[in-house]
Amino acid sequence: MSTAYVHAALLLHFAGQPVNEENLKKVLEAAGLSPDEARVKVLTAALSEVNIEEAIKTAPTLAVPAAAAVPTAETKPAEEKKKAEEKKEEEEEKKEEEALSGLGALFG
């Protein structure tokens, strides 16, 4: 069964609307899909005996892997670029300070 049907049913549930054939068809049509009558009937029949809220609460969740904290190849260039920009800014500030101290010697 296409996930669009399940998503449509979840959308109806979260909107507080009854998950029935008529409403499911309306949501699918609004999404630009042409609903399959058989799929709509099968899904509504299957969900009629399911407490959707309880199913959501007891559904297993995916844990974020510890490796996600490790910088990836995509983040490394960004970090290096940021460090290079910070170094460049520090060098510019240093040059400005040197230039100002040189001016102070002229008038000091």
C-alpha positions as CSV (number, residue, x, y, z in Angstrom):
1,M,0.0,0.0,0.0
2,S,1.3,3.4,-0.9
3,T,2.5,5.5,2.0
4,A,0.3,8.4,0.7
5,Y,-2.8,6.5,2.0
6,V,-1.3,6.0,5.4
7,H,-0.1,9.7,5.5
8,A,-3.6,10.8,4.5
9,A,-5.1,8.8,7.3
10,L,-2.6,10.2,9.8
11,L,-3.4,13.7,8.6
12,L,-7.1,13.1,9.2
13,H,-6.4,11.7,12.6
14,F,-4.2,14.7,13.7
15,A,-6.8,17.1,12.3
16,G,-9.4,15.4,14.5
17,Q,-11.5,14.2,11.6
18,P,-12.9,10.7,11.2
19,V,-10.7,8.4,9.1
20,N,-13.4,7.1,6.8
21,E,-13.5,6.4,3.0
22,E,-15.0,9.7,2.1
23,N,-12.5,11.8,4.1
24,L,-9.6,9.7,2.9
25,K,-10.6,10.2,-0.7
26,K,-10.9,13.9,-0.2
27,V,-7.4,14.2,1.3
28,L,-5.8,12.1,-1.5
29,E,-7.6,14.1,-4.2
30,A,-6.5,17.4,-2.6
31,A,-3.0,16.1,-2.8
32,G,-3.4,15.6,-6.5
33,L,-3.7,11.8,-6.4
34,S,-6.5,9.7,-7.8
35,P,-7.5,7.3,-5.0
36,D,-7.8,3.6,-5.6
37,E,-11.2,2.5,-4.2
38,A,-9.9,-0.9,-3.1
39,R,-6.9,0.6,-1.2
40,V,-9.2,3.1,0.5
41,K,-11.6,0.4,1.6
42,V,-8.8,-1.9,2.9
43,L,-7.1,0.9,4.8
44,T,-10.3,2.2,6.4
45,A,-11.3,-1.4,7.4
46,A,-7.9,-2.1,8.8
47,L,-7.8,1.2,10.8
48,S,-11.4,0.8,12.1
49,E,-10.1,-1.6,14.8
50,V,-6.9,0.3,15.6
51,N,-6.5,3.0,18.3
52,I,-4.2,5.3,16.2
53,E,-3.1,7.4,19.2
54,E,-2.0,4.3,21.1
55,A,-0.2,2.9,18.0
56,I,1.7,6.1,17.6
57,K,2.7,6.1,21.3
58,T,3.9,2.5,21.2
59,A,5.7,2.6,17.9
60,P,9.4,2.1,18.1
61,T,11.5,5.2,17.6
62,L,14.8,5.5,15.8
63,A,17.7,6.4,18.0
64,V,20.2,8.9,16.7
65,P,23.5,7.0,16.1
66,A,26.5,8.3,18.1
67,A,28.4,8.7,14.9
68,A,26.1,11.6,14.0
69,A,28.1,13.8,16.4
70,V,31.3,13.1,14.4
71,P,31.9,15.7,11.7
72,T,31.2,14.4,8.3
73,A,32.9,15.1,5.1
74,E,30.3,17.8,4.4
75,T,30.8,19.6,7.7
76,K,34.6,19.6,7.6
77,P,35.0,22.0,4.7
78,A,32.5,24.4,6.3
79,E,34.4,24.3,9.6
80,E,37.8,24.8,7.8
81,K,36.3,27.7,5.9
82,K,35.0,29.3,9.1
83,K,38.4,28.9,10.8
84,A,40.1,30.5,7.7
85,E,37.7,33.4,7.8
86,E,38.3,34.0,11.6
87,K,42.1,33.9,11.0
88,K,41.8,36.4,8.1
89,E,39.7,38.7,10.3
90,E,42.3,38.5,13.1
91,E,45.1,39.3,10.6
92,E,43.1,42.3,9.3
93,E,42.6,43.6,12.9
94,K,46.3,43.2,13.5
95,K,47.2,45.2,10.4
96,E,44.7,48.0,11.4
97,E,46.2,48.2,14.9
98,E,49.7,48.4,13.4
99,A,48.6,51.1,11.0
100,L,47.0,53.1,13.8
101,S,50.1,52.8,16.0
102,G,52.2,54.1,13.1
103,L,49.9,57.1,12.8
104,G,50.2,57.7,16.5
105,A,54.0,58.0,16.1
106,L,53.5,60.7,13.5
107,F,51.4,62.9,15.8
108,G,52.6,61.7,19.2
